[in-house]
Amino acid sequence: MGLISALRQRMGQWESPDPYHYECTVCERSFENERSTCTDCGGDVERVAGMFDSTAVDPHP
């Protein structure tokens, strides 16, 4: 599966940036890329309108 994720990420570099960001419904952590569950708490991750702001993400949760 790692190969598919790496290829998808490489191909995504040529596309326009995603106009959305993704946020955990439990702990409210923000993610730049789509995922099904939060890596911190396991909660559901939903798409949120607006550009991803990397300064809003706590680098040390």
C-alpha positions, -999 to +999 in steps of 0.1 A: +000+000+000+029+024+006+037+023-031+002+034-041+003+062-016+037+074-028+025+074-064-007+092-056+013+119-037+038+123-066+009+126-091-008+151-069+022+175-071+012+184-107-025+190-098-038+223-085-039+225-047-070+210-029-093+239-020-103+221+012-086+208+043-097+180+065-104+180+102-110+154+129-146+154+143-133+143+177-100+162+185-103+188+157-068+182+144-064+195+108-049+176+080-038+187+045-047+154+028-078+133+028-079+103+052-106+082+068-095+083+104-074+106+126-039+094+133-041+108+169-074+096+183-089+074+156-119+097+151-136+104+117-120+130+094-143+153+074-136+178+046-138+214+057-141+244+033-112+267+031-075+264+024-052+244+046-033+266+070-002+248+082+002+274+110-030+262+126-017+227+131+000+219+164+033+202+153+036+186+188+001+172+197 
